[in-house]
Amino acid sequence: TEINSWEGKFDEKVRKGAFRKTLNEQTPRMQFDHGNHPLLGGLPLGRWTVAEEDTHGLHLAGRMFDNWIVQPFRDAIAEGAVDGMSFRFSVVRDEWRDIAGKKITDDTELFELLYYGAGDRGPITRELIEVKCPEAGPVVWPAYADTEVGAMPRNPDH
């Protein structure tokens, strides 16, 4: 996906296996908008019961809590108003390359390409090789547009 943030403008992809170690160590917390919503804050929406990598990437399944504060978030997801996911991560290992595939190993060179623009060497690409992922959940504006989230409406008889 294309990232255009305070870090600079670049393409980013996640290598298969990037989540393996972190998922073996802990299951990410389920939060809405990375725990930054003014009503919900850092409270979890629920708990992930499945956290694994599949052929498409990070696959999560779980149960949302059944209470008044979570209900509006469940409704927004169930109705498709919120339809994307994101994950908070810190980079353990990554690799940067220019458009020709040349590896960028010098931090000063990387900074200059990100800060001043990559010009004819761009777009540059970051491949996430290993990440730590303490949190993942539904977001209003996902960085990776092809993510998806769904929820079943609450069963009032349940």
C-alpha positions in Angstrom: 0.0 0.0 0.0 1.1 3.6 -0.4 2.0 5.3 2.8 2.1 9.1 2.9 2.7 10.2 6.5 5.1 12.1 8.7 7.7 9.4 7.9 7.5 10.3 4.2 5.9 8.8 1.0 6.7 5.2 0.2 5.1 1.9 -0.7 4.9 -0.7 2.0 4.3 -4.4 2.0 4.2 -7.1 4.6 6.3 -10.2 4.0 4.6 -13.5 4.7 5.7 -14.6 8.2 6.2 -11.1 9.5 3.6 -11.7 12.3 4.8 -15.3 13.2 6.9 -14.5 16.3 4.7 -11.8 17.8 1.6 -14.1 17.4 3.5 -16.9 19.2 4.3 -14.5 22.0 0.9 -12.8 22.5 -2.5 -12.2 21.0 -3.0 -8.6 19.9 -5.6 -6.6 21.8 -8.9 -5.8 20.0 -9.2 -2.0 19.9 -11.2 0.5 17.8 -9.1 3.1 15.9 -6.0 2.0 17.8 -7.5 2.9 21.2 -7.9 6.6 20.3 -11.6 7.0 20.1 -12.9 9.7 22.5 -15.6 7.6 24.0 -14.0 4.1 24.1 -10.4 5.2 24.6 -8.0 2.4 25.2 -10.7 -0.1 26.4 -10.8 -3.3 24.3 -13.8 -3.9 22.1 -13.6 -7.6 22.9 -11.1 -10.4 22.6 -9.5 -12.1 19.6 -9.9 -15.9 19.8 -8.1 -16.6 16.5 -4.9 -14.8 15.6 -2.9 -16.3 12.8 -1.3 -15.6 9.4 -3.1 -17.0 6.4 -2.4 -16.7 2.6 -3.7 -13.1 2.7 -1.9 -11.9 5.8 -3.0 -11.4 9.4 -6.3 -13.2 10.1 -8.2 -12.4 13.3 -11.5 -13.6 14.6 -13.1 -12.9 18.0 -16.0 -11.9 20.1 -16.9 -8.3 20.9 -18.2 -7.5 24.4 -21.9 -7.3 24.8 -22.4 -3.9 26.6 -23.8 -0.5 25.9 -20.4 1.1 25.2 -19.4 -1.4 22.5 -22.9 -1.6 20.9 -22.5 1.5 18.6 -19.2 0.1 17.4 -20.7 -3.3 16.7 -23.6 -1.6 14.8 -21.2 0.5 12.7 -19.2 -2.6 11.7 -22.3 -4.8 11.1 -23.8 -2.1 8.9 -20.6 -1.6 6.9 -20.0 2.0 8.0 -16.7 0.8 9.4 -15.2 -1.8 7.0 -11.5 -1.8 7.4 -8.8 -3.0 9.8 -5.4 -1.9 11.0 -2.7 -3.1 13.3 -0.3 -1.2 15.5 3.2 -2.4 15.1 6.8 -1.7 15.8 9.4 -2.8 13.3 11.8 -5.6 14.3 13.3 -6.1 10.8 12.5 -4.3 7.5 14.1 -3.8 4.2 14.1 -0.7 2.0 14.6 -0.7 -1.8 14.4 1.8 -4.6 12.3 1.3 -7.8 15.2 -0.5 -9.4 15.4 -3.0 -6.5 18.6 -1.6 -5.1 18.7 -2.1 -1.3 18.9 1.1 0.8 21.1 0.4 3.8 22.4 3.9 4.7 20.1 5.7 7.2 21.1 9.1 5.9 20.4 8.2 2.3 17.0 6.7 3.4 16.1 9.9 5.3 17.0 12.1 2.3 14.9 9.9 0.0 11.9 10.1 2.4 12.3 13.7 3.3 13.2 15.3 0.0 11.5 12.8 -2.3 12.9 9.8 -4.1 12.7 11.4 -7.6 13.7 9.0 -10.3 14.6 6.4 -7.6 11.0 6.2 -6.4 8.7 5.1 -5.3 10.8 3.4 -2.6 9.4 0.4 -0.9 9.6 -0.8 2.7 9.1 -4.5 3.2 8.1 -5.4 6.8 10.0 -8.7 7.5 9.2 -9.0 11.2 6.9 -6.8 13.4 5.7 -6.7 16.9 1.9 -6.3 16.9 0.4 -5.5 20.3 -3.0 -4.3 19.0 -5.2 -4.7 15.9 -8.8 -3.8 15.2 -11.4 -2.0 13.1 -10.6 1.5 12.0 -12.5 4.2 10.1 -9.6 5.0 7.8 -7.4 1.9 7.2 -3.9 2.5 5.6 -4.3 -0.8 3.8 -7.5 -0.4 1.7 -7.9 -4.1 1.0 -8.4 -5.0 4.7 -11.9 -5.9 5.9 -13.8 -6.3 9.1 -17.3 -7.7 9.8 -19.6 -8.2 12.8 -22.8 -10.0 13.4 -25.6 -7.9 14.9 -26.1 -8.6 18.6 -28.7 -11.2 19.3 -31.0 -9.7 22.0 -32.0 -13.2 23.0 -28.4 -14.2 23.7 
